[in-house]
Amino acid sequence: MDDPLLSAVINYDHLKVKHNDIIKQVEEKDWNNFTKYELEFENKALPINSDTLIEWINQCQEDSSDFRFKHFIYDLHLIRNNYAYQIRSPALVNESTFTHDFLASFIKFIAPKYIKGWDTEQSVSAKDERGVDKRPDVIGKLFYNNIFNEVFFIEVSYSPFHYNPMDHAIGDHTKLRKLGKNALDRNYRKNRKHPVFLIHLYSEYLYVYFMDLKYYPIVRKVLLYTIHIPLYKNTPTDEIQKFLDIMWKMKLMLDGIIQIYEQSEKDVDLEAIFRNFNIFETFSTPRNPKK
């Protein structure tokens, strides 16, 4: 029997239900004293008034770019002032810690209107196209005409400070490629011919790829960006700005996919939507890792 009393844990509500005889043996005033707990800040007022709250809510509703940038920069500030990140500790900053500290904020910025499926969610494209169970760290998807359409996939390969991430990174890269191919095939069958994006984080870097079927049935896969993640206090401002510039372009590209679903395809020029991002140019592959 899993009874809190056996671990010397006294929970008044539990005793009332399971051990009423004990309740009766103690005077009510003693129980009141035992269960009374006063917080020293209990009477401190909320530091914002209703007018400020309404103003902030309206800023959110307006989808303000300034507001989004400030929110992300603040989250980045917390990382850049976090001791565990500044000493580059793989023990204190594991993959899960990094995912929650950085990736969650990053995704909210680039894909605010997308439905996000985290690491326990199965890819419907992998299931429909190959009958396999694939669960990336993040799936970005849209829901139109009662169908989930997968647009981007993300993998995080260990902590950014892991001593030897290469094997895991190569495995995650292969996983992303297969997920992208499955999503393209599924989208193509449903007459959705937009690109699919792959985002890979490892060793303090963020890699962004796109895949498409412009030369169907050949799948084209291109590296768009390789960017160092600004995790440190001494990171130069221009490096942070460069990172934000790429984030902004990624947001615009993902917004462009939403346009495709919100309009009839015959009215949408895919290359016109992405032309400003050089998405159809060829990029050299990264020196690290070898893929």
Secondary structure, 3 states (H helix, E strand, C coil): CCCHHHHCCCCHHHHHHHCHHHHHHCCHHHHHHHHCCCCCCCCCCCCCCHHHHHHHHHHHHCCCHHHHHHHHHHHHHHHHCCHHHHCCCCCCCCHHHHHHHHHHHHHHHHCCCCEEEECCCCCHHHHHHHCCCCCCCEEEEEEECCEEEEEEEEEECCCCCCCCCHHHHHHHHHHHHHHHHHHHHHHHHCCCCCCEEEEEEECCEEEEEEEEEEECCEEEEEEEEEEECCCCCCCCHHHHHHHHHHHHHHHHHHHHHHHHHHCCHHHCCHHHHHHHHCCCCCCCCCCCCCC
